[in-house]
Amino acid sequence: MSDKVKTEYGAEAANYETFWTQGSPIMRLDTELFISALGKVPGAAILDLAGGSGIKARHALDAGAAAVDVVDISHEMMQEGQKVEAKINRDAIRWFEADVSKPLDHLPLHSQYDIVMAHWPFDHADSMEVLDGMFQNCVKYLKPGGRFYNTRACDPRAPAMASGELGAVFRDVEEIPGGLKFRYAFGNFGTAIEAASMEATYSGSTEIYEKHGLVDVQVEPYENCPTVQENPKVWEKFLRQPGLALVKATKA
């Protein structure tokens, strides 16, 4: 990931945490997809790559996980999460600052985890080399038979994401070798953050997952989410051309 991404997340850390608690349609969908896919995970040891302020880590702990290790490029993002955990006097998350597209051998991580999560880092991959580096870390630390969960963008040009009507907007889209570069922002919160997605992921192909040893690659059904069930008209445009997906897979 670029230094620019690290700087922009650092500057927006407080806004990011605030936005995720406001319940916009797109954030509610993102959260409900994850909760639906994860289910109950009693006693699980989890690695959360690009885990930011620990939003998904907290949901995993609520689902029964024993502990979560968060790795993120932004010290400021993790500080926001540490504040949340301190308020509830919980010590179930370890925090490590590192670029998840590069080797993590210097960190005191466990050798293998029951579950590895990577929510949105693939949308900060501006080359196949960077994307492959992320996948290598995801699979390296996942035990055989372990579960992998990944939220990623679908085509950043999807109309529902370009309009911002669901609470987040993808804009300034331009082609780069192998994919698309763009910026994303949350409603009226803060400023836009640099992003990039390779066609290898946003196209919906499972080839790159399988290349790295992941099998039974599936997209969590949007219809499983209460927000889609309760507000079908709100989601009509999105469902015609989705802007994000929750991918789940197993390590062979």
C-alpha positions as CSV (number, residue, x, y, z in Angstrom):
1,M,0.0,0.0,0.0
2,S,1.2,3.5,-0.7
3,D,2.4,6.1,1.9
4,K,-0.5,8.3,0.6
5,V,-3.1,5.7,1.7
6,K,-1.4,5.4,5.1
7,T,-1.5,9.2,5.5
8,E,-5.1,9.6,4.3
9,Y,-6.4,6.9,6.7
10,G,-4.4,8.4,9.5
11,A,-6.1,11.8,8.9
12,E,-9.5,10.3,8.6
13,A,-9.3,7.7,11.5
14,A,-11.8,9.4,13.8
15,N,-14.2,10.2,11.0
16,Y,-14.0,6.6,9.8
17,E,-15.0,5.1,13.1
18,T,-17.8,7.7,13.5
19,F,-19.2,7.0,10.0
20,W,-19.3,3.2,10.6
21,T,-21.5,3.8,13.7
22,Q,-24.0,6.0,11.9
23,G,-25.8,3.2,10.1
24,S,-25.8,4.4,6.5
25,P,-27.4,1.9,4.1
26,I,-24.0,0.7,2.6
27,M,-22.3,0.3,6.0
28,R,-25.3,-1.6,7.3
29,L,-25.1,-3.9,4.3
30,D,-21.4,-4.4,4.7
31,T,-21.9,-5.3,8.4
32,E,-24.8,-7.6,7.9
33,L,-23.1,-9.5,5.1
34,F,-20.2,-10.2,7.4
35,I,-22.3,-11.2,10.3
36,S,-24.4,-13.5,8.1
37,A,-21.3,-15.1,6.5
38,L,-19.4,-15.5,9.8
39,G,-22.1,-17.1,11.9
40,K,-21.0,-18.2,15.4
41,V,-17.3,-18.9,15.9
42,P,-16.8,-20.1,19.5
43,G,-13.2,-20.1,20.6
44,A,-11.8,-19.1,17.2
45,A,-8.4,-17.5,16.8
46,I,-8.7,-14.8,14.1
47,L,-6.2,-12.7,12.1
48,D,-7.7,-9.5,10.7
49,L,-5.5,-8.1,7.9
50,A,-6.1,-4.4,7.3
51,G,-8.4,-4.5,10.3
52,G,-8.3,-0.7,10.9
53,S,-10.0,0.2,14.1
54,G,-11.2,-3.3,14.7
55,I,-14.8,-2.9,13.6
56,K,-15.0,-6.4,12.1
57,A,-12.8,-7.8,14.9
58,R,-15.4,-6.6,17.5
59,H,-18.2,-8.4,15.6
60,A,-16.1,-11.5,15.5
61,L,-15.6,-11.3,19.3
62,D,-19.4,-10.9,19.7
63,A,-19.8,-14.1,17.6
64,G,-17.7,-16.0,20.1
65,A,-14.1,-15.6,18.9
66,A,-11.5,-16.0,21.6
67,A,-9.0,-13.5,20.3
68,V,-8.3,-11.4,17.2
69,D,-5.0,-10.1,16.0
70,V,-5.4,-6.9,13.9
71,V,-2.7,-5.8,11.4
72,D,-3.1,-2.4,9.8
73,I,-1.0,0.2,8.0
74,S,-2.5,3.1,10.1
75,H,-1.4,3.6,13.7
76,E,-4.1,6.2,14.0
77,M,-6.9,3.8,12.9
78,M,-5.8,1.2,15.5
79,Q,-5.6,3.9,18.2
80,E,-9.3,4.5,17.6
81,G,-10.0,0.8,18.1
82,Q,-7.9,0.7,21.2
83,K,-10.0,3.5,22.7
84,V,-13.2,1.5,22.1
85,E,-11.7,-1.6,23.7
86,A,-10.4,0.4,26.7
87,K,-13.9,1.8,27.3
88,I,-15.3,-1.7,27.8
89,N,-12.2,-3.0,29.6
90,R,-11.6,-5.8,27.1
91,D,-8.2,-7.1,26.2
92,A,-9.0,-9.6,23.4
93,I,-7.4,-7.8,20.5
94,R,-3.7,-7.4,19.7
95,W,-2.7,-4.6,17.4
96,F,0.2,-4.6,14.9
97,E,1.2,-1.9,12.5
98,A,2.4,-3.2,9.1
99,D,1.6,-3.2,5.4
100,V,-0.4,-6.4,4.7
101,S,0.9,-6.5,1.1
102,K,4.4,-7.3,2.4
103,P,5.9,-10.1,4.5
104,L,4.8,-10.1,8.1
105,D,7.5,-12.3,9.5
106,H,8.8,-9.6,11.8
107,L,5.5,-9.6,13.7
108,P,4.8,-12.0,16.7
109,L,1.8,-13.5,15.0
110,H,0.6,-17.0,15.5
111,S,1.8,-19.5,12.8
112,Q,-1.8,-20.3,11.9
113,Y,-5.3,-19.1,12.6
114,D,-8.8,-20.6,12.4
115,I,-10.0,-17.6,10.4
116,V,-8.3,-14.9,8.4
117,M,-10.2,-11.8,7.4
118,A,-9.2,-9.2,4.8
119,H,-11.9,-6.6,4.5
120,W,-11.2,-4.0,1.8
121,P,-7.4,-4.2,1.5
122,F,-7.7,-5.7,-2.1
123,D,-9.1,-2.3,-3.0
124,H,-5.8,-0.7,-2.2
125,A,-3.9,-2.9,-4.6
126,D,-2.6,-0.9,-7.5
127,S,-0.8,-3.8,-9.2
128,M,-1.0,-7.5,-9.3
129,E,2.3,-7.7,-7.3
130,V,0.7,-5.9,-4.4
131,L,-2.5,-8.0,-4.7
132,D,-0.6,-11.3,-4.8
133,G,1.4,-10.1,-1.7
134,M,-1.9,-9.7,0.2
135,F,-3.2,-13.1,-0.9
136,Q,0.0,-14.7,0.2
137,N,-0.3,-13.4,3.7
138,C,-4.0,-14.4,3.9
139,V,-3.3,-18.0,3.0
140,K,0.1,-18.3,4.8
141,Y,-1.5,-17.7,8.2
142,L,-4.7,-19.7,7.6
143,K,-4.8,-23.3,8.8
144,P,-5.8,-26.0,6.4
145,G,-9.6,-26.1,6.4
146,G,-9.7,-22.6,7.9
147,R,-12.2,-20.0,6.7
148,F,-11.4,-16.8,4.8
149,Y,-13.6,-13.8,4.7
150,N,-13.0,-10.8,2.4
151,T,-15.1,-7.7,1.6
152,R,-14.1,-6.2,-1.7
153,A,-15.4,-3.8,-4.3
154,C,-17.2,-5.0,-7.3
155,D,-16.9,-2.8,-10.4
156,P,-16.1,0.7,-8.9
157,R,-18.1,2.2,-11.8
158,A,-21.3,0.6,-10.5
159,P,-24.1,3.3,-10.7
160,A,-25.2,2.9,-7.1
161,M,-21.7,3.6,-5.9
162,A,-21.1,6.5,-8.3
163,S,-24.2,8.3,-7.1
164,G,-23.4,8.1,-3.4
165,E,-27.1,7.5,-2.6
166,L,-26.3,4.6,-0.2
167,G,-23.9,6.6,1.9
168,A,-20.6,6.0,0.1
169,V,-19.3,7.2,-3.2
170,F,-16.6,5.9,-5.6
171,R,-15.4,8.7,-7.8
172,D,-12.6,9.9,-10.1
173,V,-12.3,6.5,-11.6
174,E,-9.5,6.0,-14.1
175,E,-7.9,3.0,-15.8
176,I,-4.5,1.6,-14.6
177,P,-2.7,-1.5,-15.9
178,G,-4.8,-4.4,-14.9
179,G,-7.5,-2.5,-13.1
180,L,-9.0,0.8,-11.9
181,K,-7.8,3.6,-9.7
182,F,-10.4,5.7,-7.9
183,R,-11.2,7.6,-4.7
184,Y,-13.9,6.8,-2.1
185,A,-15.7,8.9,0.5
186,F,-18.4,8.4,3.1
187,G,-21.2,10.8,2.6
188,N,-20.3,14.2,4.2
189,F,-17.6,12.7,6.5
190,G,-14.1,13.8,5.9
191,T,-12.2,13.7,2.6
192,A,-11.9,11.0,-0.1
193,I,-9.3,8.2,0.2
194,E,-7.2,6.8,-2.6
195,A,-8.2,3.3,-3.7
196,A,-7.3,0.9,-6.6
197,S,-8.8,-2.5,-7.6
198,M,-7.5,-5.1,-9.9
199,E,-9.9,-6.7,-12.4
200,A,-8.8,-10.0,-11.0
201,T,-10.9,-9.3,-7.9
202,Y,-13.6,-6.8,-8.9
203,S,-14.6,-8.8,-12.0
204,G,-16.0,-11.5,-9.7
205,S,-13.6,-14.2,-11.0
206,T,-12.5,-16.8,-8.4
207,E,-9.3,-17.6,-10.3
208,I,-6.9,-15.6,-8.1
209,Y,-8.5,-17.1,-4.9
210,E,-8.0,-20.6,-6.3
211,K,-4.5,-19.7,-7.5
212,H,-3.6,-19.1,-3.8
213,G,-5.1,-22.3,-2.5
214,L,-8.6,-21.2,-1.6
215,V,-11.5,-23.4,-2.5
216,D,-15.3,-23.3,-2.3
217,V,-15.2,-19.6,-3.1
218,Q,-18.7,-18.0,-2.7
219,V,-20.3,-14.6,-2.4
220,E,-22.6,-14.2,0.6
221,P,-26.1,-13.6,-0.7
222,Y,-27.3,-10.0,-0.3
223,E,-30.8,-11.3,0.4
224,N,-29.6,-12.7,3.7
225,C,-29.3,-9.1,5.0
226,P,-32.2,-7.6,7.0
227,T,-31.6,-4.2,5.3
228,V,-32.2,-5.7,1.9
229,Q,-35.2,-7.6,3.1
230,E,-36.8,-4.6,4.8
231,N,-36.0,-2.0,2.1
232,P,-36.1,-3.7,-1.3
233,K,-36.7,-0.5,-3.3
234,V,-33.6,1.1,-1.8
235,W,-31.4,-1.7,-3.1
236,E,-32.9,-2.2,-6.6
237,K,-30.1,-0.3,-8.4
238,F,-27.4,-1.8,-6.3
239,L,-28.6,-5.4,-6.8
240,R,-28.7,-4.9,-10.6
241,Q,-24.9,-4.1,-10.5
242,P,-23.5,-4.5,-6.9
243,G,-20.8,-2.3,-5.6
244,L,-19.4,-4.6,-3.0
245,A,-19.3,-8.3,-2.2
246,L,-18.5,-10.4,0.9
247,V,-16.4,-13.4,-0.4
248,K,-16.0,-16.5,1.7
249,A,-13.7,-19.4,1.1
250,T,-11.8,-22.3,2.7
251,K,-8.1,-23.1,2.6
252,A,-7.6,-26.5,0.9
